[in-house]
Amino acid sequence: MVSLRINNCEYCVTLPSLGQLPSLKYLSISGMAMLETVGSEFYYVQRSDTNSSFQPFPSLERLEF
């Protein structure tokens, strides 16, 4: 997936873990009235191997809120 637009999710209070999408270049998020904060759950995925290096959004070029 290269492009993702999330909009008008009026009752969503959290964002999904999107940082694990390695090919994502464009991400637009709008119309989420109940969303108050963007935390580490947005880009971080709990892994059993804590020694592995993980870079969230390695291809992201544009982020819009």
C-alpha positions in Angstrom: 0.0 0.0 0.0 1.5 3.3 -1.1 -1.3 5.8 -0.2 -3.9 5.9 2.6 -6.5 8.4 3.5 -8.5 8.1 6.7 -11.3 10.7 7.0 -14.6 11.3 8.7 -14.1 8.6 11.3 -16.0 10.8 13.8 -16.2 8.3 16.7 -12.7 6.8 16.4 -10.6 7.5 19.5 -7.3 5.8 18.4 -5.4 5.4 15.2 -4.4 1.9 13.9 -0.7 0.9 13.9 0.3 2.2 10.5 4.1 2.5 11.0 4.5 -1.1 10.0 3.5 -0.4 6.4 6.9 -0.3 4.6 5.8 1.1 1.3 3.5 3.8 2.6 4.4 7.1 1.0 1.3 9.3 1.5 -0.9 9.3 4.6 -3.8 11.7 5.2 -5.9 11.7 8.4 -8.8 14.1 8.8 -12.3 14.4 10.4 -11.5 12.4 13.5 -13.3 14.6 16.1 -12.9 12.2 19.0 -9.2 11.7 18.5 -7.3 13.7 21.2 -3.7 12.3 21.0 -1.5 10.4 18.7 0.7 8.0 20.8 3.3 5.4 20.1 0.6 2.8 19.2 0.4 4.8 15.9 3.8 3.8 14.7 5.0 1.1 17.1 4.2 -2.6 17.0 4.9 -4.7 20.0 7.4 -7.4 19.0 8.6 -10.5 20.9 12.2 -9.9 19.7 13.1 -6.7 21.6 16.6 -6.6 20.1 15.3 -6.0 16.5 15.6 -2.6 15.1 12.4 -1.1 13.7 12.1 2.1 11.8 8.5 3.3 11.5 7.3 4.7 8.1 10.5 4.0 6.2 9.1 5.3 2.9 6.7 8.1 4.1 7.1 11.3 2.1 3.9 13.2 3.1 1.8 13.2 6.2 -1.3 15.4 6.6 -3.5 15.9 9.6 
